[in-house]
Amino acid sequence: MTSNTPHTAQFEYLSCALHSGVGEMVLNRAEKHNAFDEVMISEMIAALDGFASNDDCQVLVLKANGKNFSAGADLNWMRKQAKMDFEQNLADANALATLMHKLDKFPKPTVALVQGAAFGGALGLICASDIAIATTRASFCLSEVKLGLIPAVISPYVARTMGQRASRRYMLTAERFSAEQALKLDVVHEVSDDLEAAAEPIIAALLSNSPQGMAWVKTLLSRLEDGVIDANTLAYTSERIARIRVSNEGQEGLNAFFDKRKPDWKAI
């Protein structure tokens, strides 16, 4: 990671790097199974902001050190929450909501690599990522109701990914489910015991694409999430394709195709 980027700060619970266009945000609290607390949430928000504003970062990989991706909420953090009043709990929840939103709306492609346990909020991170790969022994759980709670902040991302029907089952039962089941539920796209090798061709494909095009795809899909196809939808999608055709990257991509050469996105 270059020294002039805002995410070079020495985080307590994160390790970050940037090499050849690929940013890495690594959960680095293995002795606590990478459990979330207010410090880790704040650090992830800061790291996302840093990577988002760095033009050298074209793809962001989210992964974790240790045996588990993340066991969810830290026990000491939960003890603090139990003693907070409503306003304090609201501020605490808003911080986690901000993290999920920033990851979901991150302007570059995101890839989550998941091993071991991915419980509670960790499942939210995975569902807010664009692409996810898990090991065969990874396991997932929405365990909040066992504690008399609900997976409120992560629910928009989980329900969008799994669908309402599957969300009802796994949020209500709090049962663990396997990587194989996560694949069926679209929580992950691939299952592999070599996460780095599985991610390599995906990252290579992303790095070869138009940065502007990928950012606009994410904005487009976000706009279309409600599933409504009406006059506004037609006008918006027509405007988007017309606008990007005449943009610098659109022109470079089209000209490179007709010239039978690779587009030079960095020259723009």
C-alpha positions as CSV (number, residue, x, y, z in Angstrom):
1,M,0.0,0.0,0.0
2,T,1.4,3.4,-1.0
3,S,2.3,5.8,1.8
4,N,0.1,8.6,0.5
5,T,-3.2,6.7,0.7
6,P,-5.6,7.4,3.6
7,H,-5.8,3.7,4.5
8,T,-2.2,3.3,5.6
9,A,-3.2,3.9,9.3
10,Q,-2.2,1.0,11.6
11,F,-5.5,-0.6,12.4
12,E,-5.9,-2.7,15.5
13,Y,-8.1,-5.3,14.0
14,L,-7.5,-5.0,10.3
15,S,-4.7,-5.6,7.9
16,C,-4.8,-3.7,4.6
17,A,-2.8,-3.9,1.4
18,L,-2.9,-2.7,-2.2
19,H,-0.9,-4.5,-4.9
20,S,-1.3,-4.3,-8.7
21,G,-4.8,-2.8,-8.5
22,V,-6.1,-5.2,-5.9
23,G,-6.9,-3.9,-2.5
24,E,-7.2,-6.3,0.5
25,M,-9.1,-5.7,3.7
26,V,-8.3,-8.5,6.0
27,L,-10.1,-9.2,9.3
28,N,-7.1,-9.7,11.7
29,R,-8.5,-10.7,15.0
30,A,-8.0,-14.4,14.7
31,E,-7.7,-15.1,18.4
32,K,-11.3,-13.8,18.8
33,H,-12.5,-15.5,15.6
34,N,-12.6,-12.1,14.0
35,A,-15.6,-11.1,16.0
36,F,-17.0,-7.7,15.4
37,D,-16.9,-4.9,17.9
38,E,-17.2,-1.1,17.6
39,V,-13.5,-0.7,16.9
40,M,-13.5,-3.2,14.1
41,I,-16.6,-1.7,12.6
42,S,-15.1,1.8,12.7
43,E,-11.8,0.5,11.2
44,M,-13.7,-1.2,8.3
45,I,-15.6,1.9,7.5
46,A,-12.3,3.9,7.4
47,A,-10.6,1.3,5.2
48,L,-13.5,1.2,2.8
49,D,-13.5,5.0,2.5
50,G,-9.7,4.9,1.8
51,F,-9.9,2.2,-0.8
52,A,-12.9,3.9,-2.5
53,S,-11.1,7.2,-2.9
54,N,-7.9,5.5,-4.2
55,D,-7.8,5.3,-8.0
56,D,-5.1,2.7,-7.9
57,C,-7.6,0.3,-6.2
58,Q,-9.7,-1.4,-9.0
59,V,-10.9,-4.5,-7.0
60,L,-11.4,-5.0,-3.3
61,V,-10.9,-8.4,-1.7
62,L,-12.4,-9.0,1.8
63,K,-10.9,-11.9,3.7
64,A,-9.9,-13.0,7.2
65,N,-6.9,-14.4,9.0
66,G,-7.2,-17.5,11.1
67,K,-9.6,-20.5,11.2
68,N,-12.8,-18.5,10.9
69,F,-14.0,-15.7,8.7
70,S,-16.0,-14.1,11.6
71,A,-18.0,-15.5,14.5
72,G,-20.2,-12.4,14.4
73,A,-20.6,-10.0,17.4
74,D,-17.9,-9.9,20.0
75,L,-19.1,-11.1,23.5
76,N,-17.7,-8.1,25.3
77,W,-19.3,-5.7,22.8
78,M,-22.6,-7.5,23.4
79,R,-22.3,-7.0,27.1
80,K,-21.8,-3.3,26.5
81,Q,-24.9,-3.3,24.3
82,A,-27.0,-4.9,27.0
83,K,-26.2,-2.0,29.4
84,M,-26.8,0.7,26.8
85,D,-30.0,2.8,26.7
86,F,-32.0,3.1,23.5
87,E,-30.2,6.1,22.1
88,Q,-26.8,4.5,22.6
89,N,-28.0,1.3,21.0
90,L,-29.3,3.2,18.1
91,A,-26.0,5.0,17.5
92,D,-24.2,1.6,17.8
93,A,-26.6,0.0,15.3
94,N,-26.2,3.0,12.9
95,A,-22.5,2.4,12.8
96,L,-23.0,-1.2,11.7
97,A,-25.6,-0.1,9.2
98,T,-23.1,2.4,7.7
99,L,-20.5,-0.3,7.3
100,M,-23.0,-2.6,5.4
101,H,-24.2,0.3,3.2
102,K,-20.6,1.4,2.3
103,L,-19.6,-2.1,1.4
104,D,-22.8,-2.6,-0.6
105,K,-22.4,0.7,-2.5
106,F,-18.6,0.4,-2.8
107,P,-17.8,1.9,-6.3
108,K,-15.5,-1.0,-7.3
109,P,-16.1,-4.8,-7.5
110,T,-15.8,-6.6,-4.1
111,V,-14.8,-10.3,-3.6
112,A,-15.3,-12.0,-0.2
113,L,-13.2,-15.1,0.5
114,V,-14.8,-17.1,3.4
115,Q,-13.4,-19.9,5.5
116,G,-14.8,-21.5,8.7
117,A,-17.6,-19.8,10.6
118,A,-19.5,-16.8,9.1
119,F,-22.1,-15.9,11.6
120,G,-24.5,-13.0,12.1
121,G,-23.0,-9.7,10.8
122,A,-20.4,-11.7,8.9
123,L,-23.1,-13.0,6.7
124,G,-24.2,-9.5,6.1
125,L,-20.7,-8.6,4.8
126,I,-20.8,-11.6,2.5
127,C,-24.2,-10.7,1.1
128,A,-23.2,-7.0,0.7
129,S,-20.1,-8.1,-1.4
130,D,-20.5,-8.5,-5.2
131,I,-18.9,-12.0,-5.4
132,A,-18.3,-14.6,-2.7
133,I,-16.3,-17.8,-2.5
134,A,-16.3,-20.2,0.4
135,T,-14.3,-23.3,1.5
136,T,-16.1,-26.6,1.6
137,R,-16.1,-26.6,5.4
138,A,-17.4,-23.0,5.8
139,S,-20.6,-22.7,7.8
140,F,-23.2,-20.0,8.1
141,C,-25.7,-19.0,10.7
142,L,-28.2,-16.2,11.5
143,S,-28.3,-16.9,15.2
144,E,-29.8,-13.7,16.5
145,V,-33.2,-15.1,17.6
146,K,-31.4,-17.5,20.0
147,L,-30.4,-14.4,22.0
148,G,-33.9,-12.8,21.8
149,L,-32.6,-10.4,19.0
150,I,-33.1,-10.0,15.2
151,P,-30.7,-9.7,12.3
152,A,-32.1,-6.3,11.6
153,V,-29.2,-4.3,10.1
154,I,-28.0,-7.0,7.8
155,S,-31.5,-8.2,6.8
156,P,-31.8,-6.0,3.6
157,Y,-28.6,-7.6,2.2
158,V,-29.3,-11.1,3.4
159,A,-33.0,-11.1,2.2
160,R,-32.0,-9.7,-1.2
161,T,-29.4,-12.4,-1.6
162,M,-31.3,-15.5,-0.2
163,G,-34.8,-14.3,-1.0
164,Q,-37.7,-13.9,1.4
165,R,-38.5,-17.6,1.7
166,A,-35.0,-18.8,2.6
167,S,-34.6,-15.8,4.9
168,R,-37.7,-16.8,6.9
169,R,-36.3,-20.3,7.4
170,Y,-32.8,-19.4,8.5
171,M,-33.6,-16.3,10.4
172,L,-36.4,-18.1,12.3
173,T,-34.6,-21.4,13.0
174,A,-31.1,-20.0,13.6
175,E,-29.8,-23.2,12.2
176,R,-26.4,-23.6,10.7
177,F,-26.1,-24.2,7.0
178,S,-23.2,-25.5,5.0
179,A,-21.2,-24.1,2.1
180,E,-23.1,-26.4,-0.2
181,Q,-26.4,-24.9,1.0
182,A,-25.0,-21.4,0.8
183,L,-24.2,-22.1,-2.8
184,K,-27.7,-23.1,-3.5
185,L,-29.0,-20.0,-1.7
186,D,-26.8,-17.7,-3.8
187,V,-24.9,-16.6,-0.7
188,V,-21.7,-17.7,-2.3
189,H,-20.9,-18.2,-6.0
190,E,-18.3,-20.9,-5.7
191,V,-17.0,-23.4,-3.2
192,S,-13.3,-24.2,-3.2
193,D,-10.7,-25.2,-0.6
194,D,-8.2,-23.0,-2.4
195,L,-9.8,-19.6,-2.1
196,E,-6.9,-17.7,-3.6
197,A,-6.7,-20.0,-6.7
198,A,-10.5,-19.8,-7.1
199,A,-10.4,-16.0,-6.9
200,E,-7.5,-15.5,-9.2
201,P,-9.4,-15.8,-12.6
202,I,-12.3,-13.7,-11.2
203,I,-10.0,-10.9,-10.1
204,A,-8.1,-11.1,-13.4
205,A,-11.4,-10.7,-15.3
206,L,-12.4,-7.7,-13.2
207,L,-9.0,-6.0,-13.6
208,S,-9.4,-6.3,-17.4
209,N,-12.7,-4.5,-17.5
210,S,-13.6,-0.8,-17.7
211,P,-13.5,0.7,-14.1
212,Q,-16.2,3.1,-15.1
213,G,-18.3,0.4,-16.7
214,M,-18.2,-1.8,-13.6
215,A,-19.0,1.2,-11.3
216,W,-22.0,2.0,-13.5
217,V,-23.1,-1.6,-13.5
218,K,-23.3,-1.5,-9.7
219,T,-25.3,1.7,-9.7
220,L,-27.6,0.3,-12.5
221,L,-28.3,-2.8,-10.5
222,S,-29.0,-0.9,-7.4
223,R,-31.5,1.3,-9.2
224,L,-33.2,-1.8,-10.6
225,E,-33.5,-3.6,-7.2
226,D,-37.3,-2.9,-6.8
227,G,-38.0,-4.9,-10.0
228,V,-40.3,-2.3,-11.4
229,I,-40.2,-1.9,-15.2
230,D,-42.1,1.3,-16.1
231,A,-41.5,4.5,-18.2
232,N,-39.0,5.8,-15.7
233,T,-37.0,2.5,-15.9
234,L,-37.0,2.7,-19.7
235,A,-35.9,6.3,-19.7
236,Y,-33.2,5.7,-17.1
237,T,-31.6,2.6,-18.8
238,S,-31.7,4.4,-22.2
239,E,-30.0,7.4,-20.8
240,R,-27.3,5.3,-19.1
241,I,-26.3,3.4,-22.2
242,A,-26.3,6.6,-24.3
243,R,-24.3,8.4,-21.7
244,I,-21.6,5.7,-21.3
245,R,-21.3,5.3,-25.1
246,V,-20.1,8.9,-25.5
247,S,-17.9,8.8,-22.3
248,N,-14.1,8.5,-22.6
249,E,-14.0,4.9,-21.4
250,G,-16.9,4.0,-23.6
251,Q,-15.2,5.5,-26.6
252,E,-11.9,3.7,-25.7
253,G,-13.6,0.4,-25.3
254,L,-15.5,0.6,-28.6
255,N,-12.4,1.9,-30.5
256,A,-10.2,-0.8,-29.0
257,F,-12.7,-3.5,-30.1
258,F,-12.8,-2.2,-33.7
259,D,-9.0,-1.7,-33.7
260,K,-8.6,-5.3,-32.4
261,R,-6.5,-4.2,-29.5
262,K,-6.8,-4.2,-25.7
263,P,-8.4,-1.1,-24.3
264,D,-6.0,1.1,-22.2
265,W,-8.2,2.2,-19.3
266,K,-5.3,3.8,-17.5
267,A,-4.6,6.2,-20.3
268,I,-8.0,7.8,-19.8
